[in-house]
Amino acid sequence: MRDQRPVLVAVSGLIALAWLSLWLWKSSPYGQYLDHRENEGVHGFGDHYLVVVALFVAGWTLMTVAMMLPTSLPLVATFLAIVRRRADRIRLVTLVIFGYLVVWTLFAFVAHAGDLGIHRTVDHVGWLHAHEWVIAASTFAFAGLYQFTSLKYRCLEKCRSPVTFVMQHWHGRRERLQALVLGVHHGLFCLGCCWSLMLLMFAVGVGNLGWMLALAAVMAAEKNAPWGRRLTTPLGAVLLLAGASLAVTGAFGVELLGAH
C-alpha cells in the first residue's frame, strides 16, 4: 500500500487540478467556450471553427478528468496493486488512464457534432426554435429511459467489478500495449454506463460547475458505492420526471433551465 500511495496521490492531484482549471476557465473571459457557445466570438480568437472545436475538446477532457476519472479510481488502485513491484508501474498506470481518457475524448467529438447539428436544426426549424425546451426535455427523458436498458446494466456491472475486470484484461504480456488496451476497454464500458448522463450537460450548460459536481457524485456512487446498483432505477425515474416537468412547464411558457 505504501508503494501505491504516491501514485494515487498524484492521480488525486490531477483530478483536483482539473476541477481548479474548470473553475478558473469558467471565471475567465473565455468561459463561454466551456459553455459551448460556438457562435459567440471571443476576443483574441474570433470565430475560427477549428479553434472552437479544440477549446471544446480541451474543456471536455478536463471535465472527463474531473468527473469520470474519480469514478475509476478503484480500477486504477486495483491495477496498481497488481503491478506495484514492476519498475515501470507508473508508466503502465499512465497508459491505463490515457486509454480511458482517449475514449471519452473521442466521444467529445461525436457529442460536439451532434450538439452542433441539433443547434443548426433548431435554427432552421421554426417550431423547434420557438420550443427549445423540447431538446432539454427529450435529453432528460432519454437519459432516464437509458437507465432501464440492459446495456446500462451490463456496463455498470463491469464498472462495479474492478478486480474481475483487471484480471480478465491483464495477463502481463506486451505490457504497455495491454495496459493501454485495458484503459480503452474500461473507458468503453464506462462510456456505455454514463454517456447519457454526461449528455445532460448539454441540456443544462456544459460549463455548469454545479451540475458537474452533482453528476460526478451520482456516477461515482452508482459505480462504486455498495448500494450504488440500487440507485440506477430511482435515478432513471427522477430523470423521466424531470423530462416530463420540462415538457409541461415548457408547453406553458415557464423556463426551468436556461436556454443552451
C-alpha positions as CSV (number, residue, x, y, z in Angstrom):
1,M,0.0,0.0,0.0
2,R,2.9,2.3,0.8
3,D,4.2,1.9,-2.7
4,Q,0.9,2.8,-4.2
5,R,0.2,5.9,-2.2
6,P,2.4,8.4,-4.2
7,V,0.7,7.3,-7.4
8,L,-2.8,7.5,-6.0
9,V,-2.0,10.9,-4.5
10,A,-0.7,12.1,-7.9
11,V,-3.9,10.9,-9.7
12,S,-6.0,12.6,-7.0
13,G,-3.9,15.8,-7.5
14,L,-4.6,15.6,-11.2
15,I,-8.3,15.4,-10.5
16,A,-8.2,18.4,-8.2
17,L,-6.2,20.3,-10.8
18,A,-8.8,19.6,-13.4
19,W,-11.6,21.0,-11.1
20,L,-9.5,24.0,-10.4
21,S,-8.8,24.6,-14.1
22,L,-12.5,24.3,-14.9
23,W,-13.4,26.8,-12.2
24,L,-10.7,29.3,-13.4
25,W,-11.8,28.8,-17.0
26,K,-15.4,29.3,-16.2
27,S,-14.5,32.5,-14.4
28,S,-12.4,33.8,-17.2
29,P,-13.5,35.9,-20.3
30,Y,-13.2,32.6,-22.3
31,G,-15.7,30.8,-20.2
32,Q,-18.3,30.9,-23.0
33,Y,-16.3,28.3,-24.9
34,L,-16.6,26.0,-21.9
35,D,-20.3,26.6,-22.2
36,H,-20.1,25.5,-25.9
37,R,-21.5,28.7,-27.3
38,E,-19.6,28.3,-30.5
39,N,-21.4,31.1,-32.4
40,E,-20.2,33.8,-30.0
41,G,-16.8,35.1,-30.9
42,V,-14.2,35.6,-28.1
43,H,-11.7,38.4,-28.3
44,G,-8.4,37.1,-29.4
45,F,-9.7,34.0,-31.1
46,G,-12.5,35.2,-33.4
47,D,-14.9,32.6,-34.9
48,H,-12.4,30.1,-36.2
49,Y,-14.3,26.8,-36.1
50,L,-11.2,24.6,-35.5
51,V,-10.1,26.7,-32.6
52,V,-13.6,26.4,-31.2
53,V,-13.5,22.6,-31.5
54,A,-10.1,22.5,-29.9
55,L,-11.2,24.5,-27.0
56,F,-14.4,22.4,-26.6
57,V,-12.4,19.2,-26.6
58,A,-9.9,20.6,-24.1
59,G,-12.8,21.6,-21.8
60,W,-14.4,18.2,-22.2
61,T,-11.1,16.5,-21.4
62,L,-10.9,18.5,-18.2
63,M,-14.5,17.5,-17.4
64,T,-13.6,13.9,-18.0
65,V,-10.6,14.0,-15.7
66,A,-12.7,15.9,-13.1
67,M,-15.9,13.9,-13.3
68,M,-15.1,10.5,-14.7
69,L,-11.6,9.7,-13.5
70,P,-12.7,9.7,-9.8
71,T,-15.3,7.0,-10.6
72,S,-12.4,4.8,-12.0
73,L,-10.1,5.2,-9.0
74,P,-10.9,1.7,-7.7
75,L,-9.8,0.2,-11.0
76,V,-6.6,2.3,-11.0
77,A,-5.9,1.2,-7.5
78,T,-6.5,-2.4,-8.4
79,F,-4.3,-2.3,-11.4
80,L,-1.6,-0.5,-9.4
81,A,-1.7,-3.2,-6.7
82,I,-1.1,-5.9,-9.3
83,V,1.9,-4.1,-11.0
84,R,3.3,-2.5,-7.8
85,R,6.5,-4.5,-7.9
86,R,7.3,-3.6,-11.5
87,A,9.8,-0.8,-12.2
88,D,7.6,0.6,-15.0
89,R,4.4,0.6,-12.8
90,I,4.0,4.4,-13.2
91,R,4.2,4.2,-17.0
92,L,1.7,1.3,-17.0
93,V,-0.8,3.2,-14.8
94,T,-0.4,6.3,-17.0
95,L,-1.2,4.2,-20.1
96,V,-4.3,2.8,-18.5
97,I,-5.5,6.3,-17.6
98,F,-4.5,7.6,-21.1
99,G,-6.5,4.9,-22.8
100,Y,-9.5,5.7,-20.6
101,L,-9.4,9.4,-21.4
102,V,-8.9,8.7,-25.1
103,V,-12.3,7.0,-25.2
104,W,-14.1,10.0,-23.6
105,T,-12.2,12.5,-25.7
106,L,-13.3,10.7,-28.9
107,F,-16.9,10.7,-27.6
108,A,-16.5,14.5,-27.2
109,F,-16.1,14.9,-31.0
110,V,-19.3,12.9,-31.5
111,A,-21.1,14.8,-28.9
112,H,-19.9,18.1,-30.3
113,A,-21.0,17.2,-33.8
114,G,-24.4,16.1,-32.6
115,D,-24.9,19.2,-30.5
116,L,-23.9,21.4,-33.4
117,G,-26.3,19.5,-35.7
118,I,-29.1,20.0,-33.2
119,H,-28.4,23.7,-32.9
120,R,-28.5,24.1,-36.7
121,T,-31.7,22.2,-36.9
122,V,-33.3,24.4,-34.3
123,D,-32.1,27.5,-36.2
124,H,-33.8,26.2,-39.4
125,V,-36.9,24.7,-38.0
126,G,-39.3,27.5,-36.8
127,W,-41.3,25.3,-34.4
128,L,-38.2,24.0,-32.6
129,H,-36.7,27.5,-32.4
130,A,-39.9,28.6,-30.7
131,H,-39.9,25.5,-28.4
132,E,-36.3,24.9,-27.5
133,W,-37.5,23.3,-24.3
134,V,-38.2,20.2,-26.4
135,I,-34.5,19.5,-26.7
136,A,-33.8,19.7,-22.9
137,A,-36.9,17.7,-22.1
138,S,-36.0,15.0,-24.6
139,T,-32.5,14.8,-23.3
140,F,-33.6,14.2,-19.7
141,A,-36.2,11.7,-20.8
142,F,-33.7,9.8,-22.9
143,A,-31.2,9.7,-20.1
144,G,-33.9,8.4,-17.8
145,L,-35.0,5.7,-20.2
146,Y,-31.4,4.6,-20.7
147,Q,-31.1,3.8,-17.0
148,F,-33.5,0.9,-17.5
149,T,-31.7,-0.7,-20.5
150,S,-29.8,-4.0,-20.4
151,L,-26.7,-2.2,-21.9
152,K,-26.7,0.2,-19.0
153,Y,-26.8,-2.7,-16.5
154,R,-24.2,-4.7,-18.3
155,C,-21.7,-1.8,-18.4
156,L,-22.5,-0.8,-14.9
157,E,-21.7,-4.3,-13.6
158,K,-18.3,-4.2,-15.4
159,C,-17.5,-0.9,-13.8
160,R,-18.6,-2.1,-10.4
161,S,-16.2,-5.1,-10.6
162,P,-12.7,-3.6,-11.0
163,V,-10.8,-6.7,-9.7
164,T,-12.6,-9.0,-12.0
165,F,-12.2,-6.6,-14.9
166,V,-8.4,-6.2,-14.4
167,M,-7.9,-9.9,-14.1
168,Q,-9.8,-10.5,-17.3
169,H,-7.8,-7.9,-19.3
170,W,-4.3,-8.1,-17.8
171,H,-2.0,-11.0,-18.4
172,G,1.4,-9.4,-18.2
173,R,2.3,-9.9,-21.8
174,R,3.2,-6.9,-24.1
175,E,2.7,-4.9,-21.0
176,R,2.5,-1.4,-22.5
177,L,0.0,-2.3,-25.2
178,Q,-2.0,-4.4,-22.8
179,A,-2.2,-1.5,-20.3
180,L,-3.4,0.9,-23.0
181,V,-6.0,-1.6,-24.2
182,L,-7.2,-2.2,-20.7
183,G,-7.7,1.5,-20.2
184,V,-9.6,1.7,-23.6
185,H,-11.8,-1.3,-22.7
186,H,-12.6,0.2,-19.3
187,G,-13.3,3.5,-20.9
188,L,-15.8,1.9,-23.3
189,F,-17.7,0.2,-20.5
190,C,-17.7,3.4,-18.5
191,L,-18.9,5.3,-21.6
192,G,-21.7,2.7,-22.0
193,C,-22.6,3.2,-18.4
194,C,-22.5,7.0,-18.2
195,W,-22.7,8.6,-21.6
196,S,-26.4,9.5,-21.4
197,L,-25.8,11.2,-18.0
198,M,-22.9,13.2,-19.5
199,L,-25.2,14.3,-22.3
200,L,-27.3,16.1,-19.6
201,M,-24.5,18.7,-19.5
202,F,-25.6,19.8,-23.0
203,A,-29.1,20.4,-21.7
204,V,-28.1,22.4,-18.6
205,G,-24.9,24.0,-20.0
206,V,-21.6,22.3,-20.4
207,G,-19.9,24.8,-18.2
208,N,-22.3,24.5,-15.3
209,L,-20.0,23.5,-12.4
210,G,-22.8,22.8,-10.0
211,W,-24.3,20.2,-12.4
212,M,-20.8,18.8,-13.0
213,L,-20.4,18.2,-9.2
214,A,-23.8,16.7,-8.9
215,L,-23.5,14.3,-11.8
216,A,-19.9,13.4,-10.8
217,A,-21.2,12.4,-7.3
218,V,-24.1,10.4,-8.7
219,M,-21.9,8.5,-11.2
220,A,-19.3,7.8,-8.5
221,A,-21.9,6.5,-6.1
222,E,-23.6,4.4,-8.8
223,K,-20.4,2.8,-9.9
224,N,-18.6,2.4,-6.5
225,A,-20.9,2.6,-3.5
226,P,-22.1,-0.7,-2.0
227,W,-25.7,0.4,-2.6
228,G,-24.9,2.1,-6.0
229,R,-26.6,-0.6,-8.0
230,R,-29.9,0.3,-6.3
231,L,-29.5,3.9,-7.4
232,T,-30.0,3.2,-11.1
233,T,-33.7,2.7,-11.2
234,P,-34.7,5.7,-8.9
235,L,-32.3,7.9,-10.9
236,G,-34.0,6.9,-14.1
237,A,-37.4,7.7,-12.6
238,V,-36.2,11.1,-11.4
239,L,-34.8,11.9,-14.8
240,L,-38.0,10.9,-16.5
241,L,-39.9,13.1,-14.1
242,A,-37.6,15.9,-14.8
243,G,-38.1,15.5,-18.6
244,A,-41.9,15.5,-18.1
245,S,-41.7,18.6,-15.9
246,L,-39.6,20.4,-18.5
247,A,-42.1,19.4,-21.2
248,V,-45.1,20.6,-19.1
249,T,-43.6,23.8,-18.0
250,G,-42.2,24.5,-21.5
251,A,-45.5,24.0,-23.0
252,F,-47.0,26.6,-20.7
253,G,-44.1,29.0,-21.2
254,V,-42.3,28.5,-17.9
255,E,-38.5,28.2,-18.2
256,L,-36.8,25.9,-15.7
257,L,-33.4,25.7,-17.4
258,G,-31.6,28.5,-19.1
259,A,-31.6,28.2,-22.9
260,H,-28.4,26.5,-24.1
